[in-house]
Amino acid sequence: MQEQSGSEFSEPDVGACGQVLVIEDHETIVAGLRALSDSVQLTGYELVFASSMRDAAGLLNPRVELLLLDAQLTAAEGGSETSLSALKALQRQVPNVPIGIFSGDDSESAVVRAIAAGAAGFIPKRTPPKLLLAAIDLMRHGGLYVPANLIGTVGGTSDSATPKRRMRATDVTA
């Protein structure tokens, strides 16, 4: 692992494969994501997994291009922290790495709260595999992903969703 200076990472080695760090404590979800990544050719990145915030802290490195945070993780860990406070803590720790929320609760209010808090996207756990991978790619490259049925809602309520980010989300989910 390369050394960190402050809260920012140095540039990764040229030619190194990027990483998407999935912070998820449900073994079934992790097994499904592993099977998905084994069954398709991921272009330019690999999925790595942490089952807790503590484990994730040990896996942060310059190759991490995206964090995908389970919205229910902190409650399962027995902490008082909400997923949004975990999101804010991660944003302070790695300010240049986009953080998406991965959740079984895909209600409009959950999506709006996450995007308003600065999440790079919100992927419901029921998202079909092909769309899940497209959402990960979009967020890795600076786009905002929300479920197609909420693009207008989120775009109209979130200060963090710039027109460029909204347009790219529309392109992927339309």
N, C-alpha and C positions, 0 to 999 in steps of 0.2 A: 504494500500500500504506500502511495506517495504521501509525503508530509502535508499537513494542512497548515495554512498560515491564517490565523484568526478564524473567521467563520466561512472563508472561501477556500475552495480547492484550487490547486495548480492545474494546469491543462493536462489532460490524459495523454498517454503515449500515442504517437501517430500510429494508426492501424489497429489500435486496441478496440475490441468490441465493447460497445456501451452496455450499460446495465439498467434494467427496470427493477427497482427494489419494491417487492410486494410485501406489505406489512399486514399479515393475515393470520389469524390463529385457528381457523377452522380447517382441520385436516382434509376434509372432503373437498373444500374449495381449492386448497393448495394442490391436492392430487389432480383435480380437474385441470387446473392451470398448467401443471407439469405435463400432463398428457397432451394438452393442446400444444404446448411449446415443443414437445417431442414429435408431434405429428405434422407440423408445418415448418417451413424454413423461415425463421425469424431473420429479418434483414437488418443487420447492423447492431443488434443488441441481444442480450440474453436475459431471461427472468431469473432473479435471485429472490429468496424468501426469508422473511423474519417472522417469528411468531409473536413478537412483543416489541414494544418501543425500545426496550433495553437491548434486545438482539439487533434491532435495526441500527442503533447507534454504533454498534461494533462493525456493521457492514458498510457504513457510509464511506465512500472513497471517490476519487476524481472521475471514475468511469460511470457513476450513477447519473443517468440522464433524466430519470423520472422516478418519483415515489408514488406508489399506489397504496393508499391508507384505507384499511377496513374501518368503516364508520362506527362499528360496534366494538372495536378492539379494546378501547380503554375501559369500558364497563366490564368486559370479560376479564380484564387483568385485575379487577378489583379496585381500580383507581377512581378517584372522584373526577378526574379529568374527562371532559367530553371530547368527541372527535374533533370539534372545531378548535378547542384549546390545544389539542395535540397537533392539529394542522398549523396553528399559529406558532407553536414551539418549534416545529420542524422548519417553518419558513424562516424563523430567526437563525436556526442552526445552519441551514443550507439555502440562503436566500436566492441563489441563482438556479436552483433545481425546481422544476414544476412539480406540484403535488396534486394528484387526482384523488378523489374519494371513490371508493368501491363499496357499494352498500346494497343490502337487501331491502331497505326502505327507499323506494323511488318516488315517494310522494313529492308533489310540487314544492311544499314547504321545505323539505329536506334538501332538495336540489338548490332552491333559491338561497337558503342559508349557507350552504357550502360555497357556492359561487360568490356570494356577497362577502364571504370571509377570505376570498382570494384563491380558492381551489382552481387548478388548471382544468378541471372537468369533474364530471360526476358520472360514473358508470354503474348502472344497476347490475346486480349480480345475475339477473335473468337475461342479460344482453347476449345475443347469439355470438358464437365464437368469432366469426369473420368480422363482425362489427366491433367486437371487443378489441381485436388486434388493430383495426383501423383507428379506434379511439386512442389506443396507446400510442400509435404512430403520430397521430395529430398532436397529442399533448407533448410528446417528446420533441416535436418541432415547433413548439410555441403556440399551438392552437388551443382553443377552448372547446371541450366536448361536453355536450348535454344531450339527453334523450331528445329525439326529433320532435316529440310532441310538446316540449317545453322551450324550444329555441326562442320563440317570441316572448314568452313570459320572462325567462332569465335575461334575455337581451334587453328587455325593457326595465329591469329592476336592479341590475348590477352595475355599479360604477367600474368594477374591475374588468368587465367585458367590453373591450374596445371594439369599434366597428370591424377592424381587421380580424380579430379573434372570432367575432360572431360570424363573419362571412365564411371563414374556414370551417367552422363547426357546421354551418348549413351545407357546405359543399360535401362534407363527409357523410352526414346523416340523411341528406335528401334522397 
